[in-house]
Amino acid sequence: MVKVSPYALLLLLPGLLHCRYPSHCSSSDIMCRADLALIFFYRGCTHVVSTATATAVWGQGSAGTSFTSSATGLSSTTINGPTYAYPDMANGLLVIDDVNVRILYFPTNSFTATQVWGLGPPGNNFTSSGAGGTTSTTFDTATALLRDAAGGLYVADSLNNRVLYFPSSSYVATKVWGQGAAGNDFVSSTSALSATALNGPGGLALDSTGGLYVSDTGNGRVVYFPPGSYTATRAWGINASGTTLTSGGSGVSAVGLTSPKGIRVDLYGGLYVTDQARIVYYAPGSFTATKVWGQGSGGNSFTTNSASVSPTGLTNALDLALDDLGGLYAVDATANRVIYFPPQSFTATTVWGQGASGTSLTTNASGTTAVTLSNPASVALDNSCRVIIADAANNRVLRY
C-alpha cells in the first residue's frame, strides 16, 4: 500500500525538484531523482508493512518460496553469507554474497541472478567465486553498496580499505576512494588515518548533490567526500568541529563514535549512524548528535553503549533504514531481529525475526522459517514499501 498526501507533496516538492540523487536510497528510502520527480513526488512509505512473515526469499532456489532451507552454493540462485541487500529503483535486488566474494543482481520479481561483480567482465560467471585481491575488477569483503541515479555502483571494499565505483553496466571500477587523492590507484590497499585514507569502510551514503559519506569503521569516524573529490572535508565521531581528519573516533559521547557502520542521510541532510549498541543522529551541518536510539526511551543518553534486548535497547546495530516520515528500522544482529521505531520515538513497536506477531520485543531466538532470522546484516525498503532483510547466517534475503 502506498499513500500519497497532497499536503506532503507541497511541503516536499521544493526539496525534491533540486535533487539529482537519492539521499542514500540504499534502502530506496526517499525518491529523490529529478527524472522521476514528475511521477513520484512523495512515495509515502510510512509504517505500512503489517506482517512479520516473509513472503519471498532469495538465495534458496529459483522459486523464492523455500523458507525452511539455509543451503549454501555457488550458482545464480544461491547465496553464501549475504551481508547487504539493496533494492534499486525498479525493485531489482543487489546482494553482497560475502563468502563467495561477489555481488549479484536479481531482476524485478526474479530469484535468479543475471549479473555478477567481483570476477570481471562480462559479468555472467555464476559458477566461480570472486578472486578477491586488489584490482579494478575485484574486492575483498564488500560490506555495503549503493547505486546512484545514473545506475553506477558504489562498493565498500572493507579489507582493501577503499570504496570502488563501477559505472552503469560495467564490471570494471573507474574510481576509488581511500587510496590517495587521485582516485585511480586500484592496486593499493593501505589503511591510514587521513583525509584521503580509509580503514575498513563499513557503510555508504550519498547526499542530494552526489557527495559521498563513508563509514570509516576501523578509524571510528564517518567522513564526507564532496562530489568529484577523493579528499574528505568533514568528519563525524571525533569532535564538534567536524574538520579534524587525522584523528580517530573519540568514543561514546554526543560527538564521539566507536565503531560506526550503517549510515543514512535523510531528506534534509541529517545523518544517522549505527555505532555498536546505539544509533545516533546528527542534524544537518552539526557534528554533535542530538538523538540516540538503543539507550533508553529518552533518546538522550549519549555516554552509554549498553546492550539489551528490549523495546528501547539494541545489542549490535549493523544497519538501518528510514521511512518517509522518519520512522527508523534497525538491524539488531546479535538479537536476531530487526526492530521499528515510529517517528520521534525511541521505543520500538514492531519486530521482525521473533515470530509472526511482530510484537515479541524481549526475545532473541534464531531460526530458519518465514518468521525467524539468524544474524541479520542489513535492512532496506523497496519502492513498494516492503521490508528487505539480509539474513546472513541463513544464507538468504527475505522480503516482507
Secondary structure, DSSP 8 states (H G I E B T S, - for coil): -----HHHHHHHHHHHHT--S-SSGGG--S---GGGTTT-S----SS-----S--EEESB-SSS--TT-----SSSSB-SSEEEEEE-TTS-EEEEETTTTEEEEE-TT-SS--EEESS-TTS---SS----SSSSS--SSEEEEEE-TT--EEEEEGGGTEEEEE-TT-SS--EEESB-TTS---S-----SSTTB-SS--EEEE-TTS-EEEEEGGGTEEEEE-TT-SS--EEEBS-SSS---SS----SSSSB-SSEEEEEE-TTS-EEEEETTEEEEE-TT-SSEEEEESB-TTS--TT------STTB-S-EEEEEE-TTS-EEEEEGGGTEEEEE-TT-SS--EEESB-TTS--TT-----SSTTB-SSEEEEEE-TTS-EEEEEGGGTEEEE-
